[in-house]
């Protein structure tokens, strides 16, 4: 029986492996929505958000705080270090495509028993080795490392988007709490004013101690809300300081209310464009590509590895003659290594990376669906909060007038204290609710910028040197 030549069997094995080579999968869900369905304001800006979206709120202090977070946030420093780690790992995989060369020098002196002359030996040896990437396994590993580095960059940018939105939200929360504190203190002043009137009426017999006790209880209830709001304001201020990488003690902001801060209109654009504007989606895609490359490399590991070695050097007993051409010696060789039995290591490695790829496919699709849902949710939230703010603002206007009239009538003895108490409580509740809704609407707009990617793009995320380093065509040969 004729034996099949070894090179023929290797070729057949290579073709079989190529036939089952993993190929990139369809990334996005099959059916993308044609448009975002949440209501839009008439003056919405139909454009991709600016990369410095926080400037749209036209608040210089917020802009300055975001800039401080860019430099001082400790979580960003962690993610930046991870990017450098991934870049270094890419360099390690890049180096595997090149031969390794080492140079060694030696010198020895040896002797034997009495009567024998001691001798010297000098040598200078250069050794080169190279694993021929015949099947492309090392290039697959390099491609996986490149995509892992991309994922690290996109992860860092996702964190920056989270941090910048966090700074804006905490800053707005501090101002809203200060506004609510101001409302509470003014309400305390009004309650004290009503209490003075009640005390005067009790002294003149126009009111009983019951009305005096009722108004005193109302005053104490209003005063009791202040310490809680002060604690919330302090906690929000401390959280803001942590985002900036600063010590909480002694940290403060200048503004005292949300006055002058308006939510800029923003339109999401087409859903399909969102996939290129979200760093977390880009990160999930890069992770999927890295998993695909690792799976390809694991399959190629079944094929034989081919190594080339070479050695050359100079050897002489006389150091002065070490550089003579006659001292030259060299050798070259090649080695083919094929695993015959490894206890299932290669097949288990392949199965592992196959499962990783399946996981990353599901992760990518889940990330895309979450991104689309996030935008729809935030659009609906911005719209509903704007309508609620309009209605509550109208309620506050009428509640102010009602309280003013009831206080005058109570002073003149026309209205009862219960009427004043009801109108006062209605006004205080409406004012406090309005401050909270204004905060929620502004934070919803911040959230909308965040889920739209905050003006992020892959091109802006990677500088020129990074793009060159990850360029798939920039291989050594």
Buried (B, 14 or more C-beta within 10 A) or exposed (E): EEEEEEEEEBEEBBEEBEEEEBEEBEBBEEEEBEEBEBEBEEEEEEEBBBEEBBBBBEBEEBBEBBBBBBEBBEBBEEBBEBBEEBBEBBEEBBEBBEEEEEEEEEEEEEEEEEEEEEEEBBBBBBBBBBBEBBBBBBBBBBBBBBBBBBBBBBBBBBBBBBBBBBBBBBBBBBBBBBBBBBBBBBBBEBBEEBBEBBBEBBEEEEBEEEBBEBBBEBBEEBBEBBEEBBEBBEBBBBBBBBBBBBEBEEEEBEBEBBEEBBBBBBBBBEBEEBBBBBBBBBBBBBBBBBBBBBBBBBBBBBBBBBEBBBBBBBBBEEEEEBEEEEBEEEEEEEEEEEEEEEEEEBEEBBEEBBEBBEEBBEBBBEBBEBBBEBBBBBBBBBBBBBEBBEEBEEBBEEBBEBBEBBBEBBBEEEBBBEBBBBBBBBBBBBBBBBBBBBBBBBBBBBBBBBBBBBBBBBEEBBEEEBEEBBEEEEEEE
